[in-house]
Amino acid sequence: MRPGVGGRDKRDKSGLGRRWGGGLAMKRRDFLLGGATAAMLSTGQARGSQPFGISCFGDSLTEGGVLENWVTDRYPSQLQSYYPDRVVSNFGMAGQPSQVVLGRFRAEFARHSLDTHVIWSGINNFWQPDAVMADLDAMVEALGLSGFGHGRVVVLTVLNSARQGVGTAEYEQVVALNTSIAARFGDHVLDIRNLLVAASGGENDAINPTWTSDGLHPTGEANAFIAGQVRDFIDRRGW
């Protein structure tokens, strides 16, 4: 899973290093959208008969990994079945570290800025926690503080494989990273790692191998569980 990762480009770090909560830059957003429109977007209203879509960004865990039925068993595909009137887009691509996911996010942002976004990134460079956090920050800041910010963003925690249980260095790195994710993004975090471990009956605080195709990538059954958890998260918030 560790691709060769080169040095990180310098990037604007303004606004990083703080916890991202529910607050939005209202003055800036109201100026660009108008107060009424901004308020409607922040609560997920103003959809009418054409509700905003759901964009899923990430790596192979989002793209699909190794599945018996790759097209229908991926979690975004199964999430689509819950929302027949919305378009669920899969922007997952295998092997990509968080900075590359961020690059693709920026490339697609203009066309999908009004979507609800599900971000699941960091598995391919979890041993670089500062890099992962900076990249997640950049994506979440764009959705929460940009001119078209609305705050409809779900951040999923990073998985450890069945071989990376308690007592391994990788386990400690993943847990530390997820602790940072929870602290930074608060109520926007869906702790899918813990949910999968519990639902699969995993041991040593790792997902049960029977719920994976290779010790890490979820099976169709596990992806159905993930899709259900994401749906519940979105629906509870009226997004």
C-alpha positions in Angstrom: 0.0 0.0 0.0 2.9 2.4 0.3 3.5 4.1 -3.0 6.6 6.2 -3.5 5.7 9.6 -2.1 7.9 12.5 -3.0 8.4 15.8 -1.2 5.4 17.9 -0.5 4.7 21.0 -2.4 4.4 24.2 -0.5 0.8 25.2 0.0 -1.2 27.9 1.6 -1.7 26.9 5.2 -3.8 29.8 6.2 -6.5 28.6 8.6 -4.9 25.3 9.2 -4.1 23.9 12.6 -7.4 24.7 14.2 -10.5 22.6 14.8 -13.0 22.9 12.0 -16.5 23.0 13.5 -19.9 24.0 12.2 -19.2 27.8 11.9 -19.0 29.3 8.4 -17.5 32.5 7.1 -20.9 34.1 6.8 -19.9 37.6 5.7 -17.7 36.3 2.9 -20.3 33.8 1.8 -23.3 36.2 2.0 -21.4 38.7 -0.1 -20.9 36.1 -2.9 -24.3 34.3 -2.6 -26.6 36.6 -0.9 -27.8 36.0 2.7 -30.9 34.0 1.9 -29.3 31.7 -0.6 -26.3 31.1 1.7 -28.6 30.2 4.6 -30.6 27.8 2.4 -27.4 26.1 1.2 -26.0 25.7 4.8 -29.1 23.7 5.8 -29.3 21.7 2.5 -32.4 23.5 1.3 -33.1 25.1 -2.1 -32.9 21.7 -3.8 -36.4 21.6 -5.3 -36.9 18.7 -7.7 -33.2 18.5 -8.4 -31.4 17.8 -5.2 -27.7 18.3 -5.0 -25.5 15.2 -5.6 -23.1 13.3 -3.3 -19.4 13.3 -4.3 -17.2 10.6 -2.8 -13.5 11.3 -2.9 -10.7 9.0 -1.9 -8.4 6.2 -2.9 -9.0 2.4 -3.6 -11.3 2.1 -0.6 -13.7 4.5 -2.5 -12.9 3.3 -6.0 -13.7 -0.3 -5.1 -10.5 -2.3 -4.4 -10.8 -6.0 -5.2 -14.5 -6.9 -5.5 -16.4 -9.8 -7.0 -18.7 -7.3 -8.7 -16.6 -4.2 -8.9 -19.3 -1.9 -10.4 -22.2 -2.6 -8.0 -20.4 -3.6 -4.8 -18.4 -0.4 -4.3 -19.8 1.7 -1.4 -20.7 4.8 -3.6 -22.6 2.4 -5.9 -24.5 1.0 -3.0 -25.0 4.5 -1.6 -26.6 5.5 -4.9 -29.4 2.9 -4.3 -30.6 4.9 -1.2 -30.8 8.2 -3.3 -32.5 7.5 -6.6 -33.1 11.2 -7.1 -29.5 12.2 -6.5 -26.3 11.5 -8.4 -23.6 9.8 -6.3 -20.2 10.3 -8.0 -17.3 8.1 -7.3 -14.0 10.0 -7.3 -11.9 7.2 -5.9 -8.6 6.2 -7.5 -6.4 3.4 -6.2 -2.9 3.9 -4.8 -3.2 7.7 -4.3 -1.9 9.4 -1.2 -3.8 12.3 0.3 -2.1 15.1 -1.6 -3.0 13.5 -5.0 -6.6 13.1 -3.8 -6.6 16.8 -2.9 -5.4 17.6 -6.4 -8.3 15.8 -8.0 -10.7 17.4 -5.5 -9.5 20.8 -6.6 -9.9 19.9 -10.2 -13.5 18.8 -9.7 -14.6 21.3 -7.1 -16.1 23.9 -9.5 -18.5 21.4 -11.0 -19.4 19.7 -7.7 -19.1 22.5 -5.1 -22.8 22.2 -4.1 -22.7 18.5 -3.5 -22.5 16.8 -0.2 -18.9 15.5 0.0 -17.7 12.3 1.5 -13.9 12.3 2.0 -12.0 9.1 2.8 -8.3 9.7 2.3 -5.0 8.9 4.0 -4.6 5.1 3.9 -1.8 5.4 1.4 0.3 7.8 3.5 -1.0 7.4 7.1 2.6 7.4 8.3 2.7 11.1 7.2 0.1 12.5 9.6 1.0 16.1 9.1 0.6 15.7 5.3 -2.7 13.9 5.6 -4.1 16.5 8.0 -3.0 19.4 5.8 -4.7 17.8 2.8 -7.9 17.1 4.6 -7.9 20.6 6.0 -7.6 22.0 2.5 -10.6 20.0 1.3 -12.8 20.7 4.3 -11.9 24.4 4.3 -12.9 24.7 0.7 -16.3 23.2 1.5 -16.8 25.2 4.7 -15.2 28.6 4.0 -15.2 29.1 0.3 -17.6 31.4 -1.4 -19.9 28.5 -2.1 -19.3 26.9 1.3 -22.1 25.0 2.9 -20.5 22.7 5.4 -22.0 19.4 4.0 -18.9 17.3 4.4 -18.3 13.8 5.9 -14.8 12.8 6.8 -14.3 9.0 7.3 -11.5 7.7 9.5 -8.6 5.7 8.2 -8.6 1.9 8.3 -5.9 -0.4 9.6 -5.7 -3.8 7.9 -6.4 -7.1 9.6 -2.6 -7.5 10.0 -2.2 -4.1 11.6 -3.8 -4.8 15.0 -2.9 -3.7 18.5 0.8 -3.9 19.1 1.9 -3.0 15.6 3.6 0.3 14.7 1.1 0.8 11.9 -1.8 0.4 14.3 -0.4 3.1 16.6 0.0 5.4 13.6 -3.5 4.9 12.3 -5.0 5.4 15.7 -3.0 8.6 16.3 -4.1 10.0 12.9 -7.7 9.2 13.5 -7.5 10.9 16.9 -6.3 14.0 15.1 -9.0 13.7 12.5 -11.7 13.5 15.2 -10.3 16.5 17.1 -10.0 18.6 14.0 -13.3 17.9 12.2 -15.6 17.0 15.2 -19.2 16.4 14.2 -18.2 16.0 10.6 -16.3 12.7 11.3 -17.8 9.3 10.7 -15.6 6.8 12.6 -16.0 4.1 10.1 -12.9 2.2 11.3 -14.4 1.5 14.7 -17.8 0.8 13.2 -16.3 -1.8 10.8 -14.3 -3.5 13.5 -17.3 -3.8 15.8 -19.8 -4.9 13.0 -17.4 -7.5 11.5 -16.6 -9.0 14.9 -12.9 -8.2 14.4 -10.2 -9.1 16.8 -7.2 -7.2 18.0 -9.0 -3.9 17.1 -8.8 -4.7 13.4 -11.5 -5.5 10.8 -12.4 -9.2 10.5 -10.5 -10.6 7.5 -13.8 -12.2 6.3 -15.1 -8.6 5.6 -12.1 -7.9 3.4 -10.9 -9.2 0.0 -7.2 -8.9 0.9 -7.0 -8.0 4.6 -7.8 -4.3 4.0 -10.2 -3.6 1.1 -13.9 -4.1 2.1 -16.0 -6.8 0.5 -19.4 -6.1 -1.0 -21.0 -6.9 2.3 -18.7 -4.5 4.2 -19.3 -1.8 1.6 -23.0 -2.3 2.0 -22.5 -1.6 5.7 -20.3 1.5 4.9 -23.0 2.8 2.5 -25.6 2.4 5.2 -23.6 4.3 7.8 -22.9 7.1 5.4 -26.6 7.3 4.5 -27.6 7.5 8.1 -24.9 10.2 8.8 -26.2 12.3 5.9 -29.9 11.8 6.7 -29.5 12.6 10.3 -28.2 16.0 9.3 -30.8 16.6 6.6 -28.2 16.9 3.8 
